[in-house]
Amino acid sequence: MTAPLVPETISADYSLLIAVISGCGMGFFLERAGFGSAKKLVSQFYLHDMGVFKVMFTAIVTAMTGVFILSSTGFMPIENLAMVGTFLPSQIVGGLILGIGFVIGGYCPGTSAVASATGKIDGIVYMAGLVAGMLAFAAIYPTVEPFLNAGSMGQVTLYGYFGLPSWLVVVAVIVMAVGGFVGATALEKKFAHLKPEE
């Protein structure tokens, strides 16, 4: 995503520099939030620490609201955003594979990079597995390409799919987030007894 910068207004070298700085900044804040620890991340699956859910939902709502405001004011037209196409069959399978890997390994790709950067052995092993998986995927890509491109729906947005005003979808997602936070807090209290001793 290049927004709010219009594509090609800065050179590729500066774009790479901005990406490196942004990535390091994100990694720093993930580590400070405790997301460089597999124990912290898998705690959400035991329902006694829903911090990951709360942080990620907050990030989604913040980004969504920011994009809506910037687009509505004309500062950053939504058309300037690069949106990935929707391919439901392959994206469902990919989501399942990522989810299973998350539960087993305790990391997602981003948090494994954070763990590796801080010297955690499990994070380094996870990153090695990630690289091996990418190489294996590249090797079988010609075979699975037809499945990956099956069921193309083009670029889909929630408001476009449901035929609703974009502001209404923004409000609905915010309400969902608030409900999710309340529910997550209730779960944390209910399952607090499962939290291991430090």
Legacy VTK file of the C-alpha trace (Angstrom):
# vtk DataFile Version 3.0
C-alpha trace
ASCII
DATASET POLYDATA
POINTS 198 float
0.000 0.000 0.000
1.520 3.312 -1.069
-1.192 5.616 0.241
-1.267 8.459 1.033
1.623 8.783 -1.426
0.610 8.683 -5.070
2.441 5.836 -6.838
5.777 6.773 -8.432
6.048 10.121 -6.616
9.120 8.820 -4.780
11.924 6.652 -6.106
12.126 2.899 -5.560
15.167 3.393 -3.304
13.304 5.766 -0.990
10.277 3.473 -1.056
12.502 0.630 0.144
13.984 2.838 2.865
10.502 3.829 4.070
9.494 0.150 4.079
12.549 -0.807 6.168
11.936 1.992 8.681
8.217 1.172 8.902
8.959 -2.537 9.320
11.503 -1.920 12.073
9.043 0.383 13.825
6.283 -2.197 13.651
8.641 -4.899 14.909
9.706 -2.716 17.834
6.126 -2.111 18.949
5.188 -5.772 18.489
8.096 -6.762 20.716
7.224 -4.151 23.337
3.651 -5.487 23.366
5.016 -8.963 24.126
4.229 -10.398 20.696
7.755 -11.746 20.317
6.832 -14.486 22.790
5.063 -17.652 21.684
3.620 -17.986 25.194
1.878 -14.630 24.853
0.564 -15.443 21.392
-0.824 -18.914 22.128
-2.467 -17.664 25.326
-5.370 -16.461 23.202
-6.130 -20.051 22.181
-6.486 -20.924 25.867
-8.743 -17.853 26.282
-6.961 -16.485 29.372
-5.088 -13.673 27.575
-6.866 -12.075 24.626
-4.291 -9.328 24.158
-3.467 -10.390 20.594
-7.136 -10.281 19.580
-7.592 -6.850 21.174
-4.458 -5.333 19.653
-5.082 -6.679 16.160
-8.768 -5.694 16.149
-7.761 -2.220 17.376
-5.240 -1.966 14.524
-7.881 -3.027 11.991
-10.443 -0.523 13.291
-7.871 2.286 13.448
-6.648 1.652 9.896
-10.198 1.257 8.564
-11.361 4.490 10.197
-8.290 6.358 8.971
-8.740 5.132 5.398
-12.451 6.028 5.505
-11.772 9.572 6.747
-8.894 10.196 4.326
-10.905 8.807 1.419
-14.045 10.768 2.341
-12.090 14.024 2.487
-10.454 13.335 -0.874
-6.943 13.300 0.598
-6.422 9.627 -0.181
-8.923 8.245 -2.712
-9.718 4.597 -2.071
-8.788 3.898 -5.699
-5.153 4.638 -4.830
-5.003 1.633 -2.524
-3.677 -1.619 -3.934
-6.243 -4.239 -2.963
-5.599 -7.942 -3.391
-8.152 -9.841 -5.428
-10.509 -12.296 -3.722
-10.038 -16.000 -4.483
-12.143 -17.710 -1.812
-11.132 -21.385 -2.252
-7.375 -20.820 -2.128
-7.623 -18.075 0.503
-9.678 -20.327 2.796
-7.093 -23.113 2.453
-4.262 -20.628 2.988
-5.966 -19.255 6.094
-6.366 -22.756 7.511
-2.697 -23.564 6.879
-1.612 -20.290 8.507
-3.921 -20.887 11.472
-2.680 -24.434 12.032
0.919 -23.224 11.825
0.112 -20.444 14.301
-1.344 -22.888 16.833
1.469 -25.426 16.461
4.408 -23.018 16.296
3.093 -20.152 18.388
3.945 -17.489 15.814
2.648 -15.873 12.665
5.228 -14.811 10.036
5.590 -11.276 11.425
5.909 -12.240 15.060
8.396 -14.999 14.198
10.600 -12.300 12.650
10.311 -10.292 15.882
11.228 -13.364 17.945
14.184 -14.121 15.659
15.452 -10.555 15.909
15.500 -10.850 19.700
17.414 -14.145 19.568
14.648 -16.583 20.494
15.559 -20.069 19.255
11.955 -21.088 18.564
11.482 -17.952 16.469
14.616 -18.721 14.445
13.460 -22.315 13.856
10.025 -21.007 12.843
11.643 -18.587 10.373
13.695 -21.443 8.910
10.481 -23.399 8.436
8.894 -20.343 6.844
11.710 -20.073 4.293
11.545 -23.824 3.599
7.796 -23.532 3.091
8.208 -20.655 0.641
10.773 -22.627 -1.366
8.505 -25.681 -1.395
5.562 -23.536 -2.514
7.665 -22.043 -5.320
8.582 -25.556 -6.455
4.962 -26.742 -6.664
3.493 -23.427 -7.864
2.935 -24.529 -11.493
0.939 -27.510 -10.218
-1.278 -25.572 -7.804
-1.639 -22.385 -9.882
-5.026 -23.380 -11.377
-6.444 -23.875 -7.873
-4.920 -20.609 -6.633
-6.638 -18.652 -9.406
-9.974 -20.470 -9.152
-13.106 -18.659 -8.023
-11.844 -15.140 -8.702
-14.242 -12.487 -7.391
-12.079 -9.498 -8.273
-11.438 -6.771 -5.704
-14.140 -7.067 -3.059
-14.998 -4.638 -0.260
-17.538 -5.269 2.479
-19.619 -2.231 1.565
-19.499 -3.115 -2.121
-20.396 -6.761 -1.560
-23.374 -5.989 0.668
-24.421 -2.856 -1.232
-24.214 -0.655 1.859
-22.847 2.858 2.438
-19.194 2.671 3.497
-19.851 4.711 6.664
-22.420 2.147 7.816
-19.906 -0.689 7.457
-17.349 1.357 9.423
-19.854 1.875 12.252
-20.848 -1.817 12.180
-17.224 -2.970 12.447
-16.582 -0.555 15.328
-19.647 -1.928 17.137
-18.362 -5.459 16.478
-14.987 -4.469 17.921
-16.530 -3.064 21.090
-18.618 -6.221 21.485
-15.534 -8.324 20.814
-13.524 -6.488 23.475
-16.299 -6.948 26.041
-16.578 -10.636 25.180
-12.800 -11.124 25.212
-12.517 -9.512 28.646
-15.270 -11.791 29.949
-13.419 -14.826 28.579
-10.170 -13.701 30.221
-11.914 -13.545 33.585
-13.648 -16.896 33.085
-10.466 -18.735 32.104
-7.990 -16.835 34.293
-7.404 -20.003 36.327
-5.763 -21.614 33.274
-3.046 -18.972 33.120
0.308 -20.570 34.013
2.422 -19.168 36.815
5.186 -16.785 35.711
LINES 1 199
198 0 1 2 3 4 5 6 7 8 9 10 11 12 13 14 15 16 17 18 19 20 21 22 23 24 25 26 27 28 29 30 31 32 33 34 35 36 37 38 39 40 41 42 43 44 45 46 47 48 49 50 51 52 53 54 55 56 57 58 59 60 61 62 63 64 65 66 67 68 69 70 71 72 73 74 75 76 77 78 79 80 81 82 83 84 85 86 87 88 89 90 91 92 93 94 95 96 97 98 99 100 101 102 103 104 105 106 107 108 109 110 111 112 113 114 115 116 117 118 119 120 121 122 123 124 125 126 127 128 129 130 131 132 133 134 135 136 137 138 139 140 141 142 143 144 145 146 147 148 149 150 151 152 153 154 155 156 157 158 159 160 161 162 163 164 165 166 167 168 169 170 171 172 173 174 175 176 177 178 179 180 181 182 183 184 185 186 187 188 189 190 191 192 193 194 195 196 197
